[in-house]
Amino acid sequence: MQNEIIQIIKSAIEEDVKTGDITTKAAIPESVLCKGEFIIKQDGIIAGLEIAKEVFNYIDKELQFTTFSKDGEPVKYGNIAAIVTGKAVSVLTAERTALNFMQRMSGIATLANQYQSIISHTKAKIIDTRKTVPGLRILDKMAVKMGGCENHRIGLYDMFLIKDNHIAAAGSITNAINRCKEFNHVNNTSFKIEVETENLEQVKEALECSVDVIMLDNFEVPIMAEAVKIIGDKSKIEASGGINLETVKDIAETGVDFISVGALTHSVIALDISLEITI
């Protein structure tokens, strides 16, 4: 995982810096030293501090990065989350990339924390989806966990998730599930099997096939509650489809195990954080 993160950082810096930060190189002597303070401008959950540290380290290994918060901790307006000291040219070159990571990850963690706090009185856990920015999934999912929620599958390779289009192409829920079980048998694997359902008849069919997770996609709350009773403890249950902060409480109270929320990562509002430099 660490190698993946370094590659993400490398790509981000290459995108921004390429042949060099010409403004900084032209305007600031190499010998000038500075201190940069990461100032929190909005209450929330901080995330991405360790990623920011790696960004500065990648630009200049002599920069010193000191944190006053930990990833996943609440922060308030006016807090200083971290300080970076060293050559001004290095700090300014790394500034935007470090802030981009921190602000996005903190926005995800803050929203994740809001969702989980609303349903903390239930057994349900908020989980993320694959609706992430291409290339940033590992960081987006790290931020979800820092906010107190859980990760769903990372990609297409680590869990079976039979959705409506798979069912249509396979001919039925039963056909799709049986083929996934055969795949596990032939390849000596044990990938979990989840199947998406759109009505109670599909729920009953999935239940007869014995799967690990049954997804209730876009179910009205009363029908969802009925599905939960039908399934009982024979399978884990995931609720999905257009869930927001206003609807998540009622959904959690039906007794589902998981609630997937695509908005955690596909509609991120960055947390307001600034880097203020003094010489």
Protein Blocks (a to p, Z undefined) as FASTA:
>chain_A
ZZmmmmmmmmmmmmmnmnopfklmmmpcfklccddddddfbdcddehklmmmmmmmmmom
kbccddfbdehiacdehiafbdcedjfklmmmmmmmmmmmmmmmmmmmmmmmmmmmmmmm
pmbdcdddfbdcehilmmmmmmmmmnopacddfblmloccddfklmmmnopaklmmmmmm
mmmmmnopabdcddddfbfklmmmmmmnopabdcdehiafklmmmmmmmnmmmbccddee
hiafklmmmmmmnopabdcdfklmmmcccddddddddZZ
